[in-house]
């Protein structure tokens, strides 16, 4: 584990000096150390809200 962290740290240092615009977030750099929260796609949420509004409008008629 220590070797993994040292190797990744050296890789991040190289990226930081050579191409700082592509520097990854800490979750991307150490995916095994941090739990990644899955985000829902906004288009799916939009479809669900539209379907709910349509059902609610038909119910009120």
MOKA-V915907 format. One record per residue. RES is the residue in one small letter. PHI is phi in radians with two decimals (none if undefined). NEAR is the number of other C-alpha atoms within 10 Angstrom. Layout:
res->(RES/RES)
phi->(PHI/PHI)
near->(NEAR/NEAR)
This chain:
res->(x/x/x/x/x/x/x/x/x/x/x/x/x/x/x/x/x/x/x/x/x/x/x/x/x/x/x/x/x/x/x/x/x/x/x/x/x/x/x/x/x/x/x/x/x/x/x/x/x/x/x/x/x/x/x/x/x/x/x/x/x)
phi->(none/-1.10/-1.11/-1.09/-1.17/-1.13/-1.10/-1.14/-1.07/-1.14/-1.11/-1.16/-1.10/-1.09/-1.14/-1.06/-1.40/-1.56/-2.63/-1.13/-1.21/-1.74/-1.17/-1.35/-1.26/-1.13/-1.19/-1.30/-1.24/-2.20/-1.15/-1.44/-1.59/-2.14/-1.35/-1.74/-1.51/-1.34/-1.76/-1.36/-1.26/-1.12/-1.21/-1.16/-1.09/-1.09/-1.09/-1.14/-1.16/-1.12/-1.14/-1.13/-1.11/-1.12/-1.12/-1.18/-1.18/-1.23/-1.19/-1.39/-1.42)
near->(6/7/8/10/12/11/12/14/14/12/12/19/14/13/15/14/10/11/11/12/9/10/16/13/9/11/12/12/16/15/11/9/10/11/9/10/6/6/6/8/8/9/9/10/11/11/11/12/12/12/12/12/12/11/11/11/10/9/8/6/5)
